[in-house]
Structure formats: structure tokens, C-alpha cells
Amino acid sequence: MAQYEFSGYVDKKNWSGDIYLSLIEDYRKLSGIYPEQIIQKTVSDSIGYFRFSGDNLPLQNHMYRIHIEGCSENEKEPIHFNGFCPYSKEILFIANNTDTLTLPFSFDDEMFCKIVSNNEKSSAFIKVDSIIDEMRFAFASYRSEANRKINEKKWFTTLQRFVKNQNEPLTELYVYAFLSDKANNLYAHYLEDLKQNTYYDHLLERLQKKYPNSTYTKQYETELASDKFMISPKEVSYKNWWLWIVLTCAIILNVFQFLNYRKKISASYSSEKNLTQQEQKVLDLILDDKTNKEIASTMFVSISTIKTHINNLYKKLEVSSRDEVKSLHIKK
């Protein structure tokens, strides 16, 4: 009988709500609050310890999320619109139904930053995130057009080479979802890369071989065909009328998602004008890659006060993480 166990600790002082385990089958919904993905719920004990266990998970590796919410029951419905929640903390990982995984506190007692597991693939997303952080720093160092072009090619190659060497197509999908995100300022380079780089076709082959009937493979196959159609429509045969219908629907959906994202960005810009002086200082320090502890030291206040400012900041900007704050700043 297969048996898994995912356990860890939360900061009981600042996070006392329910803790959720979600199974992610749509890699475009990696981050956020989606009730349809939740498969278990628990609460932590007096010292912040929590545990999920059972035998109901899929046999193969899948993408999972553990998250905790800090909002009240009355706030959840309006706040969680479109999967967005500024009062949540999450961690993404790969696992299957026989894995033992723990989430201990890391440096400065930060939670959901470290994974210890018998599955070597579990912490792959954290490793990818560290490379993406390095990439963002490289882009922010010099905001010239020349620097952008050089770094785009470099980091596409770096990320693709790293995840391919991990020998886990789900990790490659994690990077693909980031690079091909239409809201990402790398999207234009992705389309150019798709024209000449065979990596994307080989990724499809690896997915079909390891996860032949999974939703991940079907979703990726459809998206790849749609993007190829956009960059080279003449290469698609008119005889495949069913493919034209699928691709047209995919393009319409992509346009809708892009317009919806632009609307969110505009709302965030307007919200930034409503920040208090303290919140603006916190925003500036976040953009300087300062930790909560460093921000508190700079502003001569407690860490709990900084966390309150950050929660208010996230709510006004309609974001849920530091990465989203930095992403909005780069796009401006």
C-alpha cells in the first residue's frame, strides 16, 4: 500500500490559519489559491507543526503546492478572486504517493523555503527559482536594450540546460511556464526562440515518453501547436480543419488572458499611488532585494510591523509575492 507523508512547520506567531495541500494539473495555475486543486486541509499544532499523509496520491510524480492563508473566512471570497490572495504563503514541489517530505524552517526562521525529501526531484523548483532570481538581478543591473538582448539568450540557454539535466520533464514544464508566460517580458524572445530551437519539440517527446496520458503532456502539446501556428501559420495544413479550430480557440484564450493581465497591471500602477509613505519605503527596499529583517533594521521597526506593511502593500498592488512586485516594477 503506497503511503506518503508531507510535514513541516509554520510560523505560528504570524500564520495561524488552515494549511492546504493542492494537486496541480494545470501548470498555468502554479501559484495562487484555486479551490478546485485542494485535496487536503489541516491545521498546525501549538508549535506550528503540521502533517499530510495518506495513500490517495497519483503513482507518478506530479506538481503539488502547500499553502497557508492569513485572511479571515469573510475575506476569502472577495480576496481570492482569480486565484489571488495577498495573505498567503506557499511552496511548490514535485512528489508521488510514496514520498516522505519535510519543510523545516530555514535561515532567519523563514518557512516554506527549504525541502528535505527522499525524492530528489522534490526541491527542483526551489533550485530553478534561485536561477531565476539571478536572472532578474542580471536584468536589473543594466536596463539597456543591449543588456536585455544579451541576457535573454543567455538565461534561456542556462535555464533550459539546467532543467534538461535534471531528467524530469515536470521541472522543464515549470521553466517553460515561466518563459512562455504572455505576461512575462521574455515572451517575445520565447517566440523567436521557438522558431529555431528544437528544444521545445524534444521536451514534448520527453513528456510523451514519461507521462504519455497526463494532462501536463496534453496541455503542453496544445500550447506548443498554438504558438507554432502564431509564428508560422503557413506551415499548418488546411486539411487539418480540427487543428485550426483548436488553435483558433487557443489564440482567442491567449489574447483574453493577456488583456486581463494588462488590466491587472494598470490597476496595480494606480494602486501604487495610494501607498502610504511607510509602504512606499518598504516597496523601495523590496526592490533592492532587502529581507524583512534588513527592512526592519533600516526603518527602525519590528519585523511584525514590516510584515503588516508588506501585507497591506500586496493587497493594494494586487500581488501575492516579492517576485510579482519585482516583475511589475521591471515592466514599468
N, C-alpha and C positions, 0 to 999 in steps of 0.2 A: 504494500500500500504506500503510495507516494505521500510524503509529508514535508511541508515547507514551514519555515519559521522566519519571520521578519520582525526584529525587535530593535529598540533603541531608546533614546532619552530626548525629552523636550525640555526647554527652559520653562519650568513651572511658574516662575515669577512673572513672565511676560506672555506665556501661551498656555492657557488652561482649557481650551475648547476641545471638541471632538477631533479625533485623528482618523483620517480616511486612507484606505488602500484602493487604488484605481488601476484597472487594466486598460491600457491604451492601445486601441486597434486602428485609430486614425492618427498618423504621425503629423498631421497638421494641427492636432489638438494636444500637443505635448505638454504645454504649460497652461494652467488655468483651472477653473472649477467647472467640471462637467458632470452633473448628477448621473447621466447615463453610463459613465465609466466606473463609478464607485461600486466595489464588490464587497467591501467590509468596512465597518466602523468600530472604533474602540475609544477608550479614554485612558489617560495616564494615571498612575497611582500618585501617592503623596510626594514621591521624589522625582516624578516625571518619567518613570519607566512605562513603556507600552509594548504590546506584542500582538502580532497577527500570526495565526497558524491554521493549518488545515490540509486538505488533500484535494481541493477543488480547482486548482490552477491548471492551465494547459501544460501538456508534457514538454513541448518545445519552449525555447527562450521566447519571451515576449517583453514588451516595454511596460513598465509599471511606474506609478507615482504614489508617494506617500505625502500627504499634506495635512496641515492643521490650520484651522481658521480662528481668527480673533474677533470676528464680528458676532453680534447677537442674533438670535433667531428672527427678530423683527427686521433686522437689517439685511438678511441674506438675500431675499428675493430681489429687491431693487439693486443691491450692490453686485450680485453675481450675474448681472445682465451680460450676455455674450461671453460667459466664462471668466469674466474679470472680477478679481477680488483684491483690493489693496491691503487687506488684513489677513494675508495668508503666507505660509512658508512651506516650501515643497522641496522634494528631492526626486530625481528621475533615475531609474536603474533598469538593468536587464536581469531577468530571473526566470526560473522554471519551477515546476511543482516539487522539486526535491532539494531546493536551496535553503541554506541557513545564512541569514544576512543580519548584521547588526549595524546600527547607526549611532556610534558613540559621539560624545562631544569632541570637538577639535580644538584648535588654538583659541584662546580667549573665551572658552566655553561656548563656542558657536555651535548650533545644532544643524543637522542636515547638510554637513559639509564633508563628511567622511563616511566611506562604506567599507566594512570588513566582511568578506564573503568567501564561501567555498567555491563560488562560481567566478572565475577570473574575468568574465565579461561584465560583471555587475557594475564595476566602477568606471567602465569605459566612457560613459557620458561625462563624468567629472573630469576625466583627462582631456576630453575634447573641449570642454568649457574652458580649461586653462589655456589651451592653444588659441581659442577664440578671443580670450582676454588679451593675450599677447598681440593678436592681430589688431584688436581695437586700439591698443596703445600705439602700435606702429602707424596706424592711420591717423591717429590724433596728434602725433608728434609734428608732422608737417602736413598741412591741409592743402597742399598744392595739387594741381591736376596731374603733374608728372609723378608725384609720390603715390597718388591714388592708383594710377595705371600699373606702376611697378609692383605695388603691394597686392593688388588684386590677383595678378598672375601668380605671384609668389605664394600667397596664402591659399589659393585654390589648390595649387600643387601640393603644398605642405599638408593641408587637411585631408585631401584625397589619398595621398601616400600613407599617412598615418593610419587612417581607418581601414584601408585595404590590408595593411599589415596586421591588423587586429584579428583578421579571419572571422569576422562576424558581420554579416550584411546589415543587421539591425543598427549597428553603430554607423555604418555607411549611410543608412537612411536618415539617421539623426543629423549628420552633416549635410546631406542632400536637402533635408527640410529647411535647414538654415540658409544654405547658399541659394536655393531656388525660391525662397520666400519673396513674393512680389512686393512686400513692404520693405524689403531689405535693399539698401543702396548698392548691393552687389548683384542685384537681379539682372541688370543689363549685361554685365560681364558673364554671368551664367549662361545667358542665351548665346553669346558669342562663343563661349567655351563649348557649348553643346554642338555647334556646327562642325567642330574639328576634333574634339576629344572623344575617343571611343570608350572612355572610362564608364560613361553612363549606360552604354549597351552592355558592357561586361558586368556592371552591377546588376542589371536585370537578369543576366544569366546566372549570377551567383544566388540571387533571390529565388529564382525558379528552381534551382537545384536544391537549396537548403530548406526553403519554405514554399513549396510548389502550390499549395492551395490556400495560402494565408491572405488575409485582407491587405497586409502590407504589400505583397507582391502585386496583387490586382490593382491596388491604388497607384503604385509606382508605375506600372505598365501603362495605365490610362493617362497619367500625368505626363509621362515621357513622350507618348504618342502625340498628346495635345501640344506640348512645347515644340516638338519637331515639326508639327504641322504649321505652327506660327512662323517658324524661321524658314521653312522650305515647303510651302503649300503645294507646289507643283509636283513634288515627289510622291504625293498621295494619289493613288489610283481612284478615278471617278467610279470605277466599278464597285468599289467597297463602300456602297452607299450607307451601310450601317455605321461604318467608322466615321464617315462625315457627320452623321447625326451626333455620335458620341463626342467628337472633337468640338463641334459647334456648341454643344451644351457646356462642355468643359471651359471653352473660351468665355462664354457668357458668364459662367460662375466666377471665373478668374477676374473678369472685369468688375463684377459686382463686389468681390472681396477687396479689390484694390480701391475702389471708390469708397467703400465702407471704412477702409483703413485711413484714407486721406481725410475723411470726415472726422475720424477719431484724432488724427494728428492736429487738425485745425482746432478742435475743441481743447486739446492739451495746450496749444500755444496761448489760447485765450485764458485758460485757467492759470497759466504761469503768471499772468498779470495780477492775479488775486492772491498771490503768495504774500505771507507776512514777511517782515524784514528778517526774522529768525529763520523762517522756512527757506528764504532765498539764500541765506548764508549756508544752510545745510545742503541745499541743491548745488551750490558752487563747490563745496567741499567733496560732495559725492562725485562730481565731475572731475575732481582732482584725485580720485581713487583713494580717498581717505576712509579708514574704517570707522565704525561707530565710536570706538574708544578714542581715536585720534580727533574725531569731530568734537566729542565731548570735552576733550582736553583743550582744544583750540577755542571753544566757545565758553569754557569755564562753567559747564553744567553737567548734570549726571547723565549716565548712559540711558537711563529710562526716559529722561526728558528728550534726548535725541531721538529715541525710538518713537516717541509720541509725535515729534516734529516730522519724522520720516513717514509715519502712517498718514498724517494729515497731508503731507506733500504728495504721496502716492494717490490719495483719494482725489485731490484737486487736479492732478495731471492724468488721472485715469490710467495708471500703470500699476504693476504689481512686483516690480523688482528693480534693482540697480541697473541691470543690463538694459531694461526698457527705457529707463531715464536717460542713460547714455546714448542709446540708439536714437531717441527723439532729438537729443542735442546735436548729434552728428548730422541728422537730416536737415536741421535748420541751417 
